[in-house]
């Protein structure tokens, strides 16, 4: 059974930082493309950052230069370092995994709330 468990969300002031973690189990983690999405009520879930297997990354324009996605294959964990946070970054953040040969995201975490106060 595949599980993705996010942690690290919380309340932070604008300009602050948070690091989200996503611990994965039940899959060959090192061979999966991993992503972080976010969603606010009434809007579609959007891709924030993606770490491709075997190489390459993607960032949404709105977070470029502020967010960094990384992974530790020894710990089966993917991270999202978020710096210079803005109130518009407030959302529920989700971790997701997909096999590199498939475009659809097969596995999702339960989400973690990030709230940025002005």
C-alpha positions in Angstrom: 0.0 0.0 0.0 1.4 3.4 -1.0 1.3 6.2 1.5 2.4 9.8 1.2 2.4 11.7 4.5 3.0 15.4 4.5 4.2 17.5 7.5 5.6 20.9 8.2 2.7 23.1 7.4 1.6 25.9 9.8 1.1 29.6 10.3 3.9 32.0 9.3 4.2 35.7 8.8 4.8 37.1 5.4 8.5 37.0 4.5 9.0 33.9 6.6 10.0 30.4 5.7 8.6 26.9 6.0 9.9 23.5 5.0 7.3 20.9 4.0 8.2 17.2 4.1 6.5 14.2 2.4 7.5 10.8 3.6 6.7 8.0 1.1 6.3 4.3 1.6 5.1 1.3 -0.5 6.7 2.4 -3.7 10.1 2.5 -5.4 10.5 6.1 -4.4 13.8 6.8 -6.1 12.3 6.0 -9.5 9.2 8.2 -9.1 8.7 11.8 -10.2 7.5 13.7 -7.2 5.5 16.9 -7.0 4.0 19.5 -4.7 0.6 20.9 -5.5 -1.5 23.5 -3.7 -5.2 24.3 -3.6 -7.3 27.1 -2.2 -11.1 26.8 -1.8 -12.9 27.4 -5.1 -9.8 27.0 -7.2 -8.2 24.1 -9.1 -5.3 22.4 -7.6 -2.1 23.7 -9.1 1.3 22.3 -9.6 3.9 24.2 -7.6 7.0 22.2 -8.1 8.1 18.9 -9.6 11.2 16.9 -9.4 11.5 14.6 -12.3 13.0 11.2 -12.5 15.8 10.8 -13.4 16.6 14.5 -13.6 15.1 17.9 -14.1 12.7 20.1 -12.2 9.8 22.5 -12.8 8.5 25.4 -10.8 5.4 27.5 -11.2 6.2 31.1 -12.2 4.7 32.3 -9.0 7.2 30.5 -6.8 10.4 30.6 -8.9 13.3 31.9 -6.9 11.5 31.4 -3.6 10.6 27.7 -3.4 13.0 24.7 -3.8 12.0 21.1 -4.2 14.5 18.4 -3.2 14.5 14.7 -2.3 16.4 12.3 -0.1 16.1 8.9 -1.6 17.7 7.3 1.4 14.8 8.6 3.5 12.1 8.2 0.9 11.3 11.8 1.5 10.7 14.9 -0.7 10.9 18.4 0.6 9.6 21.8 -0.4 11.6 24.7 1.1 9.5 27.8 0.9 11.1 31.2 1.5 9.9 34.7 1.3 6.4 33.5 1.8 3.5 35.7 0.7 -0.1 35.7 1.8 -1.1 34.4 -1.6 0.9 31.3 -0.9 -1.8 30.3 1.7 -3.2 27.0 0.6 -3.4 23.3 1.4 -0.2 21.7 0.0 -0.3 18.2 -1.3 2.5 15.8 -2.1 2.1 13.6 -5.2 3.9 10.8 -7.0 3.8 9.5 -10.5 5.7 6.8 -12.4 8.1 8.5 -14.8 6.5 6.9 -17.9 3.0 8.0 -16.9 1.6 11.5 -17.1 -1.1 11.1 -14.4 -0.3 11.5 -10.7 -1.1 8.1 -9.2 -0.6 8.8 -5.5 -1.5 11.7 -3.2 -0.9 12.7 0.4 -3.6 14.0 2.7 -2.4 17.6 2.5 -1.0 20.1 5.0 -2.2 23.6 5.6 0.1 26.6 5.0 -1.2 30.0 6.2 0.8 33.1 5.6 -0.3 36.2 7.5 0.2 39.7 6.3 
